[in-house]
């Protein structure tokens, strides 16, 4: 199942400026993270779903590019976002 509208609004409200702020780097990274978690769970059950595997790889690449951009612009906010999303172990 995809990320619902209510879940998106919660993500945007938590990481963006308001519930409709879908353009900020923070909210985009948070949304990509939720979608990546969902697709990872799907691929654990369906190992031969290669189109989903490719979509997941593309999404991880997009998130990585956004995180690299944020790291260049503001390292403190980057570290805070990484901590909030629990992306590093």
Secondary structure, DSSP 8 states (H G I E B T S, - for coil): ----HHHHHHHHHHHSSSTT--SSHHHHHHHHHHHHHHHHHHHHH-TT-HHHHHHHHHHHHHHHHHHHHHHHH-HHHHHHHHHHHT---
